[in-house]
Amino acid sequence: MDHQAFLDLAEARMPYGKYAGRRLVDLPEPYVVWLANQGFPKGKLGDQLRCVYEIKVNGLEYLFAPLR
């Protein structure tokens, strides 16, 4: 993941649903796991949610702390 994609991910927000408006990186892990089991949407949002999933299940959320 390049630097700009990482910064974009840190600012990306959930566009719909119960967590609309919340940063993707701040979504609860159980919700992100549920999304993974349901299938991520297509396009940029799906790619970003896949990254968030990998970050959360691997315990790397601390990477976003300086960007909050």
N, C-alpha and C positions, 0 to 999 in steps of 0.2 A: 504494500500500500504506500503510495507516495504521500509526501507531506501535505499537499493541498487536499487530497482525498480524506486524509485523517482529520484535518481541520473542518472540512465539510461535514464529516460524520459527527464531529463533536457538536455542531450547530443544528444538525438535521432534527426535525420534529415529526412526530407521528401525525399524519394528516386526518385520521378518522378513528372512530371507535371510542371505547371507554377512556383511552389515554390520549385522545386528540390534543395536540398542542404540547405534549411532553416531549422532551428531548429523547431521541432513540436510545441514547446511552443511559438514560435514567429509567427506562422501562423496567418493571420488575422481572427478574430472571424467570420465574415460572411462566409469565406471559410470553416471553421470548421463546422459551422452550415449547410452549403450546403452539405458537406461530410456526415454529420449525416443524412440528409434527403435522400441522395442517397444510403446510406448504407456503413458502414465502411468495408474496406477489411478484409479478414480473417487473423488470425494469430497474431503475436506480434505487427505488425504495426497497425492493427485494434484495438487491446487492448489499445495501447498507444494513438491512436487518440481518443478513447472513453474517456480516462482519461483527455486528453487535452480539449475535449468538456466540460466535467463536471467542470473542473477548470475554463474555460473561462466563461461559463454561470453563474457560481456562484461567479464570481469576485475574484477568488483566485490567480490570476496571480502574485501577489506580493510574493508568496511563492518561486518563481524562481529568484527573484531579487538578492539574495546573490550568486547565482550560475552562474550569467552572467559575 
